[in-house]
Amino acid sequence: MQKWISEYLAAQKRAVDTLSPEQLAGLVATLREAHANDRQIFVAGNGGSAANASHFAVDLGKGASDKLARRFRVLSLTDNIAWITALGNDYSYDEIFARQLINYGRPGDVFIGVSVSGNSPNLVKAHEWAKANGLKSIALVGSKRGRMAELADQTVVVGDTHYGRVEDVQMHILHILCYAFMENPA
């Protein structure tokens, strides 16, 4: 068991080491611009990525906002289960995020999609809607990249395909985006 744990931790470190500080600084700049222009930030994912999206919305909306004169306007599209199930039932599960963006999204807002595969149909449709309607889009994906990587304005690829490792590294990224404002608000 100790050997397996050591190997798992070594693989996790390799996955973290695939991140580019330059790329992450570009994401921080996108959020800084959105904040300066009072734009809405939307985030979504499925499964573990949905949990990461919710966690990010809390950290940016509360923790990062506590350090700033004006608060971030951030919404996780994964958090209203009644609306998600209504959209999934009445339209299709593929449209649960895009249909929410139709109500809320405006040109200049930011959409962040979090997916290991990069091919989740509901996130692909949300990226397509964002692109067609003037939102800036960010894709956090695993090394398979998927369609989201092709659609997004900014893409960060975690160099691994293991779901647990990629989701963990994506949470690293989302924490970096929040702590950039918590620890460096200027």
N, C-alpha and C positions, 0 to 999 in steps of 0.2 A: 504493500500500500504506500509506503513512504517513497518508493521509487516512482510509482505512478503519480503521486502528488508532486514530486520534484519535477517530473517531466511535464506535467500540466502547467505548473507555475512557469517553467522555462518557455513553454509555448505561449503562455499569456504575455510574458515579457516581450517575446518576439513580435506578437501582434501589436502591442503598444508601441514598439519601436518602429512600426511602419507609418506612424503618424508624422506629418510634416508640420513643424511649428509655423512655417510660412502660410500653409493652407488654413490652419486654425486661426491665425491672426487675421486672415481675410474674412473668416466667418464672424469674428469679433467685430471687425469693421462694418460688416453688413448689419449686425445688430445695433451697433453704435449709431449708424445712420438712421435705422428705423426708429430708434429711441429719440434721436434728435428731431425727427420729423413727425413724431407722435403716430407712428404706424403700428398696426396690429401685427403680432407674430403668432402664427398658428403652427402647431406641431402635432404629428400623428404617427402611429405605428400599430402593429398587431402583436398580440401575445406579449412576450417580454419587452418588445419595443414599445408597445402601448404603455406598459408600466414605466419605461424610461421616459416616454413623452410626458406622462402625468408628473413624474418626478421633476423633470426639467421645468414645466410650467410653474410648479410650486417654487422651485429655487429661483427662477428668474423673476416671477411675479412678487415674491415675498423677499427672499434673501438679497438678491441683487437690487431690487427696487428700494429696499430699506436704506441703501447707501447713496441713493440719487435724489436730486431735488424733485424730479417727476418720475412717476412709476412706469414700469414697462406695462404695456397692454399685451398680455400673452394668454392664449387659450389652447388647451389640449383638446383636440377634436375627438379624443378617445373617452372623454369623461362623462358624457351624457348618455347613459345606456338606454333611456327611454327613446331619445331621438335616434340613436344608432339603430335600435331595433325597428322603429317605425320606418326609417329610410330603407333598411335592409328588407323588410317585409313588403313595403309598398312599391319599391323600385327594384333594387338589388343590392346585395352586400358590396358589390364592386363600386357602388356610388355613395357609400356612407360618409366619406370625407369630402368629395367634390360637392355633394349636395349641401353640406354645411358651409363650404366656402362660397357657394352661390349666395347664401344669406349674408355672410359676414365679410368676405374678401373684397378688397378695393385695390386699384392700381397702386403700387408702391409698398403694399404690405408684404410680409415675408411668410412663406410656407416652408416648414422643415419636415421632410419625410424620413423616417427611421426604419430601415429594413435590412435584414441580413442578406436576403436574396437580391433585393433591388427590383423584384418583379411582382410584388404584391399588387394584384389588379386594382384594389381600392386606392393604393398610394400612387400607382401609375396614373389612374384617372384624375386624382387630385393634382398631380404635377402637370398633367395636360391642361386641366382647367386653369391652374395658376399661370402657366405660360401664355395661354390664350387671352388671359384677362389682366395682364400687366403686373402680376405679383412676382417678386423675386423668389427663387426657389433654391433650396438646399437639400441635397440627398446625402444621407449617411448610410453607407452600404458596405457589405462584405466584398471579398475579392471577386465574386462572380459578377459584380457591378449591376447587371440587369438594366432594364429599360429606364429606371429612374435616373441612372447615371447619365444617360443620353439626354434626358429632358431637363435636368436641373441646371441652373446657372452656376452653382458651385457644388462640387461633389467631393466628399472625403471617403476614400476607400480604405477600409481596415483590411490589411493583408492577411486574411484568414477566411476559412469557410465554416469553421466550427461555431455553431449558433451561440453557445454560452460565451465563448471568448469574444466573438464579435459584439454581442450585446453588452458585455462588460466594457469593452473598449469604447463603444458608442456612449455609454454612460460617462466614461472618462471625458470624452469630447464635450458632452452636454454640461458636465460639471465645470470644465475649463471655460466654456462660454459664460456660465453664471459667475464663477469666481473671478473672471477678468474684470467684472464690474464690482464685485464685493470687495476685492483686494486692491483694485486699481481703478476707482471710479472716475478719475479725471480723464 
